[in-house]
Amino acid sequence: METNKDFVIKDNIKKISQLLNTIDDDLLSSNEISSKETGDYIAKTVMESSPGKISLRFDPLKMYLFMELSPPVNSDAEISFKDIRREINQLGEFCSNRVDWALVRELYLSSVREGAFIDGVRIAAGLEVQSHIPEYFRIKESLHSDFKPEVQDNKSVNYHHINSFPLVKKGEFLGDLIPEFPGVNGQNLLGEELKAPTQVVNNYKPGRNTTVHNGRLYSNIDGLFKIKDSEIEVYEILEIPSDVDYSTGDIDFNGAVSVSGSIREGFSVKSAGNLFVQDTIEPANIICHGDIESVHGIIGSEKYEIECDGSLKAVHIRNSRIKVKGSLYIKNGVINSDICSHDQLIIGKNSGIIGGTYKILKGVKVTTVGSDKGAETRIILGVDYIVEGNLKKINLYSNDIIKEMQNIQHSLGKCDNRLDREALRDLFNSLKEKLESLNRLSHSLLPKLDINDNSTLTVYGTVYPGTYIEICHIQLKLDRALTGVKFSLDKKRGCIKWEYLKR
């Protein structure tokens, strides 16, 4: 008969298993990197003594030769360069002739003189294969472009020259059929011939509402250009002639969406393409895999969030939480919002940013920042907000794992059932391995956090006291107003500098 203690142990096992699965799904499945890639971060176990060692290995196709060297530890059994040459020569004359001997000598000296571990460095390569490329469709360049507004000489933004959606006309040319390239055979390091494989640049096929004539692809209708499941298609847009409200319910459409009215508070929209809203976006959850345009602006709240894989254009933004992988183009300013972008934030002429936090990777251009009443405005530049979010998740999960490991150790001291003790030890080891994986992932992400130290804040008008500026974690809080300035990172001095704009 199971006791209360048995139930407690089973609950711990179930809870920890769920935690491990959650971490895998949320972080490690998409970000985990191999131990080879993170070798610098993994502690190496050093034996009391060991001889020097050379190891040579091919990739599966024998196209590349990799060398590993381990210097002797508390031993006189040192590897000589002659030993390395003999090992390589045994692989054959063709392989030996393809070796970068200058690199091999450099690695050898580094190992002998500095005691460095040489971990899988490529020292030779065979004759590369040039793939056979069948004929394929090359899409017209303008259909791949990022649609951005024109920034004029006077620093204002011309929103009349934006085409937010890749719309095409009936009979419009979409792309060419590129002729076949036959390919060239290669040779691996054993001298074996490698047949040129077939490489498909893309496997696009003419799809819905398109036609091919004399090797050129054309649209049969007016509509939205899109490539889906390798088919080149022209979509009719989902047109909603009213508001998104109780009359429509939430929207989830596998294509572009055009709303003639507003998106009302509390409703959600998911669009696999672009999203166009003729009126206002009220507090709503929106996920858009293309560009977003709101003609009359966005009014949000802390309860709701907008996520956009493309660029976002709006007249104004208030009290909103927005994550955009592209750029933001805002005509009449932003107030008290929390905005992240992998590109840049551009505000229209005579408009500004008042209050809120703005994490922008590539920079901000604006007329004013803050207000004469001291509204706290935080502009954080050069930091990848997605990496930052993953690092925060790693920290939270690591803390959870450490807590569970401590609980297991406490439970082991009270557990007298052999099978339960073994189950708890297995869980403990699983948690330990997961913690090490998270640590490796964290170390691999850290260099990707501050990835743009050239990011700048350009203010054509006034930036007011109370404005907080950060570039790659270097901070500056303004205590006086400045007019017509550009903020950037002084890498040598490790501070944020500003210079006055030319008039």
LINHUCOR-V538871 format. One record per residue. RES is the residue in three letters. PHI is phi as a letter, one per 40 degrees, with the letter a starting at -180 (* if undefined). PSI is psi in whole degrees, -180 to 180 (NA if undefined). D_LAST is the distance of its C-alpha to the last C-alpha in whole Angstrom. Layout:
# LINHUCOR-V538871
res->RES phi->PHI psi->PSI d_last->D_LAST
res->RES phi->PHI psi->PSI d_last->D_LAST
This chain:
# LINHUCOR-V538871
res->MET phi->* psi->133 d_last->86
res->GLU phi->c psi->138 d_last->82
res->THR phi->c psi->173 d_last->81
res->ASN phi->d psi->-36 d_last->78
res->LYS phi->c psi->-39 d_last->77
res->ASP phi->c psi->-42 d_last->77
res->PHE phi->c psi->-40 d_last->75
res->VAL phi->c psi->-44 d_last->72
res->ILE phi->c psi->-43 d_last->72
res->LYS phi->c psi->-38 d_last->72
res->ASP phi->c psi->-41 d_last->69
res->ASN phi->c psi->-44 d_last->67
res->ILE phi->c psi->-45 d_last->68
res->LYS phi->c psi->-44 d_last->67
res->LYS phi->c psi->-43 d_last->64
res->ILE phi->c psi->-39 d_last->63
res->SER phi->c psi->-41 d_last->63
res->GLN phi->c psi->-40 d_last->61
res->LEU phi->c psi->-45 d_last->58
res->LEU phi->c psi->-43 d_last->58
res->ASN phi->c psi->-40 d_last->58
res->THR phi->c psi->-44 d_last->55
res->ILE phi->c psi->-44 d_last->53
res->ASP phi->d psi->-46 d_last->54
res->ASP phi->c psi->-38 d_last->53
res->ASP phi->c psi->-36 d_last->50
res->LEU phi->b psi->-58 d_last->49
res->LEU phi->c psi->-30 d_last->51
res->SER phi->c psi->-33 d_last->52
res->SER phi->b psi->-19 d_last->49
res->ASN phi->b psi->-15 d_last->47
res->GLU phi->d psi->139 d_last->50
res->ILE phi->b psi->158 d_last->50
res->SER phi->c psi->161 d_last->53
res->SER phi->c psi->-28 d_last->54
res->LYS phi->c psi->-44 d_last->54
res->GLU phi->c psi->-26 d_last->50
res->THR phi->b psi->26 d_last->50
res->GLY phi->d psi->-33 d_last->52
res->ASP phi->c psi->-20 d_last->50
res->TYR phi->b psi->-10 d_last->50
res->ILE phi->c psi->125 d_last->54
res->ALA phi->c psi->133 d_last->56
res->LYS phi->c psi->133 d_last->59
res->THR phi->c psi->121 d_last->63
res->VAL phi->b psi->122 d_last->64
res->MET phi->c psi->167 d_last->68
res->GLU phi->c psi->-39 d_last->70
res->SER phi->a psi->145 d_last->70
res->SER phi->a psi->147 d_last->69
res->PRO phi->c psi->164 d_last->70
res->GLY phi->c psi->155 d_last->67
res->LYS phi->a psi->139 d_last->66
res->ILE phi->b psi->138 d_last->65
res->SER phi->b psi->130 d_last->64
res->LEU phi->b psi->140 d_last->64
res->ARG phi->a psi->148 d_last->63
res->PHE phi->c psi->158 d_last->62
res->ASP phi->c psi->169 d_last->60
res->PRO phi->d psi->-31 d_last->62
res->LEU phi->c psi->1 d_last->62
res->LYS phi->g psi->28 d_last->62
res->MET phi->c psi->-25 d_last->59
res->TYR phi->b psi->145 d_last->58
res->LEU phi->b psi->129 d_last->59
res->PHE phi->b psi->143 d_last->58
res->MET phi->b psi->137 d_last->59
res->GLU phi->b psi->135 d_last->60
res->LEU phi->b psi->132 d_last->61
res->SER phi->b psi->120 d_last->62
res->PRO phi->c psi->156 d_last->63
res->PRO phi->c psi->145 d_last->66
res->VAL phi->b psi->116 d_last->66
res->ASN phi->f psi->42 d_last->69
res->SER phi->a psi->151 d_last->71
res->ASP phi->c psi->2 d_last->71
res->ALA phi->c psi->75 d_last->71
res->GLU phi->c psi->145 d_last->68
res->ILE phi->c psi->137 d_last->67
res->SER phi->c psi->160 d_last->67
res->PHE phi->c psi->-31 d_last->65
res->LYS phi->c psi->-38 d_last->68
res->ASP phi->c psi->-43 d_last->69
res->ILE phi->c psi->-45 d_last->66
res->ARG phi->c psi->-41 d_last->66
res->ARG phi->c psi->-44 d_last->70
res->GLU phi->c psi->-43 d_last->69
res->ILE phi->c psi->-42 d_last->66
res->ASN phi->c psi->-27 d_last->69
res->GLN phi->c psi->-15 d_last->71
res->LEU phi->c psi->-5 d_last->69
res->GLY phi->h psi->156 d_last->69
res->GLU phi->c psi->-42 d_last->68
res->PHE phi->c psi->-44 d_last->66
res->CYS phi->c psi->-45 d_last->64
res->SER phi->d psi->-39 d_last->64
res->ASN phi->c psi->-21 d_last->63
res->ARG phi->c psi->-2 d_last->60
res->VAL phi->c psi->140 d_last->59
res->ASP phi->c psi->89 d_last->56
res->TRP phi->c psi->-30 d_last->58
res->ALA phi->c psi->-40 d_last->55
res->LEU phi->c psi->-42 d_last->54
res->VAL phi->d psi->-44 d_last->57
res->ARG phi->c psi->-41 d_last->58
res->GLU phi->c psi->-43 d_last->54
res->LEU phi->c psi->-39 d_last->55
res->TYR phi->c psi->-46 d_last->59
res->LEU phi->c psi->-37 d_last->58
res->SER phi->c psi->-39 d_last->55
res->SER phi->c psi->-43 d_last->58
res->VAL phi->c psi->-47 d_last->61
res->ARG phi->c psi->-37 d_last->58
res->GLU phi->b psi->-5 d_last->56
res->GLY phi->g psi->24 d_last->58
res->ALA phi->c psi->144 d_last->56
res->PHE phi->c psi->120 d_last->57
res->ILE phi->c psi->114 d_last->56
res->ASP phi->b psi->91 d_last->56
res->GLY phi->g psi->51 d_last->56
res->VAL phi->c psi->135 d_last->54
res->ARG phi->c psi->126 d_last->54
res->ILE phi->b psi->-8 d_last->56
res->ALA phi->a psi->152 d_last->57
res->ALA phi->a psi->142 d_last->56
res->GLY phi->c psi->-171 d_last->59
res->LEU phi->c psi->120 d_last->58
res->GLU phi->c psi->144 d_last->55
res->VAL phi->c psi->138 d_last->56
res->GLN phi->b psi->117 d_last->54
res->SER phi->c psi->149 d_last->55
res->HIS phi->c psi->126 d_last->56
res->ILE phi->b psi->113 d_last->54
res->PRO phi->c psi->169 d_last->56
res->GLU phi->c psi->146 d_last->54
res->TYR phi->a psi->166 d_last->51
res->PHE phi->c psi->129 d_last->49
res->ARG phi->b psi->116 d_last->45
res->ILE phi->c psi->144 d_last->43
res->LYS phi->d psi->134 d_last->40
res->GLU phi->d psi->-40 d_last->37
res->SER phi->c psi->-21 d_last->35
res->LEU phi->c psi->-9 d_last->38
res->HIS phi->b psi->-5 d_last->36
res->SER phi->c psi->153 d_last->33
res->ASP phi->c psi->123 d_last->30
res->PHE phi->c psi->107 d_last->29
res->LYS phi->b psi->152 d_last->26
res->PRO phi->c psi->160 d_last->23
res->GLU phi->c psi->124 d_last->21
res->VAL phi->c psi->115 d_last->17
res->GLN phi->c psi->172 d_last->15
res->ASP phi->c psi->-32 d_last->12
res->ASN phi->c psi->14 d_last->10
res->LYS phi->g psi->2 d_last->12
res->SER phi->c psi->163 d_last->15
res->VAL phi->b psi->125 d_last->18
res->ASN phi->c psi->101 d_last->21
res->TYR phi->c psi->-5 d_last->24
res->HIS phi->c psi->-16 d_last->26
res->HIS phi->b psi->33 d_last->26
res->ILE phi->b psi->132 d_last->28
res->ASN phi->b psi->99 d_last->31
res->SER phi->c psi->-18 d_last->32
res->PHE phi->b psi->143 d_last->36
res->PRO phi->c psi->75 d_last->37
res->LEU phi->c psi->141 d_last->39
res->VAL phi->b psi->158 d_last->42
res->LYS phi->b psi->159 d_last->44
res->LYS phi->d psi->131 d_last->47
res->GLY phi->g psi->0 d_last->48
res->GLU phi->c psi->140 d_last->45
res->PHE phi->c psi->132 d_last->45
res->LEU phi->b psi->-30 d_last->44
res->GLY phi->i psi->168 d_last->45
res->ASP phi->b psi->156 d_last->47
res->LEU phi->c psi->112 d_last->50
res->ILE phi->c psi->132 d_last->50
res->PRO phi->c psi->163 d_last->53
res->GLU phi->c psi->145 d_last->55
res->PHE phi->b psi->124 d_last->55
res->PRO phi->c psi->-28 d_last->58
res->GLY phi->g psi->165 d_last->57
res->VAL phi->b psi->131 d_last->58
res->ASN phi->c psi->154 d_last->61
res->GLY phi->b psi->-171 d_last->60
res->GLN phi->a psi->127 d_last->62
res->ASN phi->c psi->-179 d_last->62
res->LEU phi->c psi->-9 d_last->63
res->LEU phi->c psi->5 d_last->67
res->GLY phi->g psi->7 d_last->67
res->GLU phi->c psi->138 d_last->67
res->GLU phi->c psi->138 d_last->66
res->LEU phi->b psi->121 d_last->63
res->LYS phi->c psi->141 d_last->63
res->ALA phi->c psi->121 d_last->60
res->PRO phi->c psi->168 d_last->59
res->THR phi->c psi->122 d_last->58
res->GLN phi->b psi->129 d_last->54
res->VAL phi->b psi->112 d_last->53
res->VAL phi->c psi->-47 d_last->49
res->ASN phi->a psi->157 d_last->49
res->ASN phi->b psi->38 d_last->52
res->TYR phi->c psi->140 d_last->51
res->LYS phi->b psi->148 d_last->53
res->PRO phi->c psi->131 d_last->53
res->GLY phi->b psi->-147 d_last->53
res->ARG phi->d psi->130 d_last->53
res->ASN phi->g psi->32 d_last->52
res->THR phi->b psi->162 d_last->52
res->THR phi->a psi->151 d_last->54
res->VAL phi->b psi->133 d_last->54
res->HIS phi->a psi->120 d_last->54
res->ASN phi->f psi->45 d_last->55
res->GLY phi->g psi->14 d_last->53
res->ARG phi->b psi->144 d_last->50
res->LEU phi->b psi->135 d_last->49
res->TYR phi->b psi->157 d_last->49
res->SER phi->c psi->140 d_last->48
res->ASN phi->c psi->-14 d_last->51
res->ILE phi->a psi->169 d_last->49
res->ASP phi->c psi->131 d_last->46
res->GLY phi->i psi->-163 d_last->45
res->LEU phi->c psi->123 d_last->43
res->PHE phi->c psi->136 d_last->43
res->LYS phi->a psi->146 d_last->44
res->ILE phi->b psi->119 d_last->46
res->LYS phi->b psi->127 d_last->49
res->ASP phi->f psi->43 d_last->52
res->SER phi->g psi->8 d_last->51
res->GLU phi->b psi->133 d_last->51
res->ILE phi->c psi->118 d_last->49
res->GLU phi->b psi->157 d_last->49
res->VAL phi->b psi->116 d_last->47
res->TYR phi->c psi->143 d_last->48
res->GLU phi->c psi->141 d_last->48
res->ILE phi->c psi->142 d_last->46
res->LEU phi->c psi->108 d_last->47
res->GLU phi->b psi->121 d_last->47
res->ILE phi->b psi->110 d_last->47
res->PRO phi->c psi->8 d_last->47
res->SER phi->a psi->-161 d_last->47
res->ASP phi->c psi->158 d_last->46
res->VAL phi->c psi->107 d_last->47
res->ASP phi->a psi->-153 d_last->49
res->TYR phi->c psi->-22 d_last->53
res->SER phi->c psi->-20 d_last->53
res->THR phi->b psi->-30 d_last->52
res->GLY phi->g psi->-175 d_last->52
res->ASP phi->c psi->151 d_last->50
res->ILE phi->b psi->131 d_last->49
res->ASP phi->a psi->100 d_last->49
res->PHE phi->b psi->136 d_last->49
res->ASN phi->c psi->59 d_last->49
res->GLY phi->i psi->-165 d_last->46
res->ALA phi->c psi->150 d_last->43
res->VAL phi->b psi->132 d_last->43
res->SER phi->b psi->122 d_last->42
res->VAL phi->b psi->120 d_last->42
res->SER phi->c psi->-24 d_last->42
res->GLY phi->b psi->-132 d_last->42
res->SER phi->b psi->164 d_last->41
res->ILE phi->c psi->113 d_last->42
res->ARG phi->c psi->159 d_last->44
res->GLU phi->d psi->135 d_last->44
res->GLY phi->g psi->-12 d_last->47
res->PHE phi->c psi->162 d_last->47
res->SER phi->b psi->151 d_last->46
res->VAL phi->b psi->129 d_last->45
res->LYS phi->b psi->126 d_last->45
res->SER phi->b psi->127 d_last->44
res->ALA phi->c psi->-12 d_last->44
res->GLY phi->b psi->-144 d_last->42
res->ASN phi->c psi->160 d_last->39
res->LEU phi->b psi->122 d_last->39
res->PHE phi->b psi->127 d_last->38
res->VAL phi->b psi->116 d_last->38
res->GLN phi->c psi->-29 d_last->38
res->ASP phi->b psi->-130 d_last->37
res->THR phi->b psi->144 d_last->37
res->ILE phi->c psi->112 d_last->38
res->GLU phi->c psi->177 d_last->39
res->PRO phi->d psi->113 d_last->41
res->ALA phi->a psi->155 d_last->42
res->ASN phi->c psi->124 d_last->43
res->ILE phi->b psi->131 d_last->41
res->ILE phi->b psi->118 d_last->42
res->CYS phi->b psi->126 d_last->40
res->HIS phi->c psi->8 d_last->40
res->GLY phi->b psi->-143 d_last->38
res->ASP phi->c psi->156 d_last->35
res->ILE phi->b psi->136 d_last->34
res->GLU phi->b psi->126 d_last->33
res->SER phi->b psi->112 d_last->33
res->VAL phi->c psi->-38 d_last->32
res->HIS phi->b psi->19 d_last->33
res->GLY phi->g psi->-180 d_last->32
res->ILE phi->b psi->127 d_last->33
res->ILE phi->b psi->116 d_last->35
res->GLY phi->b psi->-163 d_last->37
res->SER phi->a psi->171 d_last->39
res->GLU phi->c psi->-23 d_last->40
res->LYS phi->c psi->-22 d_last->43
res->TYR phi->b psi->157 d_last->42
res->GLU phi->a psi->146 d_last->39
res->ILE phi->b psi->128 d_last->38
res->GLU phi->b psi->130 d_last->38
res->CYS phi->b psi->126 d_last->36
res->ASP phi->c psi->-16 d_last->37
res->GLY phi->b psi->-140 d_last->34
res->SER phi->b psi->163 d_last->31
res->LEU phi->b psi->133 d_last->30
res->LYS phi->b psi->132 d_last->28
res->ALA phi->a psi->159 d_last->29
res->VAL phi->c psi->-45 d_last->27
res->HIS phi->a psi->164 d_last->28
res->ILE phi->b psi->133 d_last->29
res->ARG phi->b psi->136 d_last->31
res->ASN phi->f psi->41 d_last->34
res->SER phi->b psi->152 d_last->34
res->ARG phi->b psi->116 d_last->35
res->ILE phi->b psi->134 d_last->34
res->LYS phi->b psi->122 d_last->34
res->VAL phi->b psi->127 d_last->32
res->LYS phi->c psi->-23 d_last->33
res->GLY phi->c psi->-150 d_last->30
res->SER phi->c psi->163 d_last->27
res->LEU phi->b psi->132 d_last->26
res->TYR phi->b psi->107 d_last->24
res->ILE phi->b psi->124 d_last->24
res->LYS phi->c psi->-48 d_last->23
res->ASN phi->b psi->25 d_last->23
res->GLY phi->g psi->170 d_last->23
res->VAL phi->b psi->136 d_last->26
res->ILE phi->b psi->129 d_last->28
res->ASN phi->f psi->54 d_last->30
res->SER phi->b psi->161 d_last->31
res->ASP phi->b psi->105 d_last->32
res->ILE phi->b psi->135 d_last->30
res->CYS phi->b psi->141 d_last->31
res->SER phi->a psi->141 d_last->29
res->HIS phi->c psi->0 d_last->30
res->ASP phi->b psi->-115 d_last->27
res->GLN phi->b psi->164 d_last->23
res->LEU phi->b psi->121 d_last->22
res->ILE phi->b psi->124 d_last->20
res->ILE phi->b psi->141 d_last->19
res->GLY phi->c psi->169 d_last->19
res->LYS phi->d psi->139 d_last->16
res->ASN phi->g psi->25 d_last->16
res->SER phi->b psi->165 d_last->19
res->GLY phi->a psi->-168 d_last->20
res->ILE phi->b psi->126 d_last->22
res->ILE phi->b psi->115 d_last->25
res->GLY phi->g psi->158 d_last->28
res->GLY phi->h psi->-178 d_last->29
res->THR phi->b psi->135 d_last->29
res->TYR phi->b psi->109 d_last->27
res->LYS phi->b psi->102 d_last->28
res->ILE phi->b psi->124 d_last->26
res->LEU phi->c psi->-46 d_last->27
res->LYS phi->b psi->-4 d_last->24
res->GLY phi->h psi->166 d_last->21
res->VAL phi->b psi->138 d_last->19
res->LYS phi->b psi->125 d_last->16
res->VAL phi->a psi->160 d_last->16
res->THR phi->c psi->-48 d_last->14
res->THR phi->b psi->153 d_last->16
res->VAL phi->b psi->129 d_last->19
res->GLY phi->g psi->-164 d_last->22
res->SER phi->a psi->165 d_last->23
res->ASP phi->c psi->-8 d_last->23
res->LYS phi->c psi->6 d_last->27
res->GLY phi->g psi->29 d_last->27
res->ALA phi->c psi->125 d_last->28
res->GLU phi->c psi->121 d_last->28
res->THR phi->b psi->125 d_last->26
res->ARG phi->b psi->122 d_last->27
res->ILE phi->b psi->115 d_last->24
res->ILE phi->b psi->119 d_last->26
res->LEU phi->b psi->155 d_last->25
res->GLY phi->g psi->-1 d_last->27
res->VAL phi->b psi->135 d_last->30
res->ASP phi->c psi->109 d_last->33
res->TYR phi->c psi->-26 d_last->34
res->ILE phi->c psi->-44 d_last->37
res->VAL phi->c psi->-43 d_last->38
res->GLU phi->d psi->-42 d_last->37
res->GLY phi->c psi->-41 d_last->40
res->ASN phi->c psi->-37 d_last->42
res->LEU phi->c psi->-37 d_last->42
res->LYS phi->c psi->-41 d_last->43
res->LYS phi->c psi->-43 d_last->46
res->ILE phi->d psi->-44 d_last->47
res->ASN phi->c psi->-44 d_last->47
res->LEU phi->c psi->-46 d_last->49
res->TYR phi->c psi->-38 d_last->52
res->SER phi->c psi->-42 d_last->52
res->ASN phi->c psi->-41 d_last->53
res->ASP phi->c psi->-42 d_last->55
res->ILE phi->c psi->-46 d_last->57
res->ILE phi->d psi->-41 d_last->58
res->LYS phi->c psi->-44 d_last->59
res->GLU phi->c psi->-35 d_last->61
res->MET phi->c psi->-40 d_last->63
res->GLN phi->c psi->-40 d_last->63
res->ASN phi->c psi->-41 d_last->65
res->ILE phi->c psi->-44 d_last->67
res->GLN phi->d psi->-39 d_last->68
res->HIS phi->c psi->-41 d_last->70
res->SER phi->c psi->-36 d_last->71
res->LEU phi->c psi->-34 d_last->73
res->GLY phi->c psi->-20 d_last->75
res->LYS phi->b psi->-4 d_last->76
res->CYS phi->c psi->125 d_last->77
res->ASP phi->b psi->7 d_last->81
res->ASN phi->c psi->123 d_last->81
res->ARG phi->c psi->-44 d_last->80
res->LEU phi->c psi->-40 d_last->79
res->ASP phi->c psi->-39 d_last->76
res->ARG phi->c psi->-40 d_last->75
res->GLU phi->c psi->-40 d_last->75
res->ALA phi->c psi->-42 d_last->73
res->LEU phi->c psi->-40 d_last->71
res->ARG phi->c psi->-40 d_last->70
res->ASP phi->c psi->-43 d_last->69
res->LEU phi->c psi->-42 d_last->66
res->PHE phi->d psi->-46 d_last->65
res->ASN phi->c psi->-38 d_last->65
res->SER phi->c psi->-42 d_last->63
res->LEU phi->c psi->-41 d_last->61
res->LYS phi->c psi->-45 d_last->60
res->GLU phi->c psi->-40 d_last->59
res->LYS phi->c psi->-38 d_last->57
res->LEU phi->c psi->-40 d_last->55
res->GLU phi->c psi->-39 d_last->55
res->SER phi->c psi->-42 d_last->54
res->LEU phi->c psi->-38 d_last->51
res->ASN phi->c psi->-42 d_last->50
res->ARG phi->c psi->-43 d_last->50
res->LEU phi->c psi->-42 d_last->48
res->SER phi->c psi->-45 d_last->45
res->HIS phi->c psi->-36 d_last->45
res->SER phi->c psi->-29 d_last->44
res->LEU phi->c psi->-28 d_last->41
res->LEU phi->d psi->-44 d_last->40
res->PRO phi->c psi->-17 d_last->38
res->LYS phi->c psi->1 d_last->37
res->LEU phi->c psi->-58 d_last->35
res->ASP phi->c psi->80 d_last->32
res->ILE phi->b psi->-3 d_last->31
res->ASN phi->b psi->82 d_last->27
res->ASP phi->c psi->6 d_last->26
res->ASN phi->c psi->4 d_last->23
res->SER phi->c psi->142 d_last->22
res->THR phi->b psi->157 d_last->19
res->LEU phi->b psi->117 d_last->17
res->THR phi->b psi->121 d_last->14
res->VAL phi->b psi->112 d_last->13
res->TYR phi->c psi->-25 d_last->10
res->GLY phi->b psi->-121 d_last->12
res->THR phi->b psi->138 d_last->14
res->VAL phi->b psi->125 d_last->17
res->TYR phi->c psi->158 d_last->20
res->PRO phi->d psi->148 d_last->23
res->GLY phi->g psi->-7 d_last->26
res->THR phi->c psi->131 d_last->23
res->TYR phi->b psi->123 d_last->25
res->ILE phi->b psi->134 d_last->24
res->GLU phi->b psi->131 d_last->26
res->ILE phi->b psi->115 d_last->25
res->CYS phi->f psi->46 d_last->29
res->HIS phi->g psi->11 d_last->30
res->ILE phi->c psi->130 d_last->28
res->GLN phi->b psi->152 d_last->27
res->LEU phi->a psi->129 d_last->25
res->LYS phi->b psi->122 d_last->25
res->LEU phi->c psi->135 d_last->23
res->ASP phi->b psi->7 d_last->24
res->ARG phi->a psi->159 d_last->21
res->ALA phi->c psi->143 d_last->18
res->LEU phi->b psi->149 d_last->15
res->THR phi->b psi->132 d_last->11
res->GLY phi->g psi->62 d_last->9
res->VAL phi->b psi->160 d_last->11
res->LYS phi->b psi->124 d_last->13
res->PHE phi->c psi->137 d_last->16
res->SER phi->a psi->172 d_last->19
res->LEU phi->c psi->125 d_last->22
res->ASP phi->c psi->99 d_last->23
res->LYS phi->c psi->-35 d_last->26
res->LYS phi->c psi->-43 d_last->28
res->ARG phi->c psi->-12 d_last->27
res->GLY phi->g psi->43 d_last->28
res->CYS phi->a psi->170 d_last->25
res->ILE phi->c psi->130 d_last->22
res->LYS phi->b psi->165 d_last->19
res->TRP phi->b psi->153 d_last->15
res->GLU phi->b psi->149 d_last->12
res->TYR phi->c psi->140 d_last->9
res->LEU phi->c psi->148 d_last->6
res->LYS phi->c psi->136 d_last->4
res->ARG phi->c psi->NA d_last->0
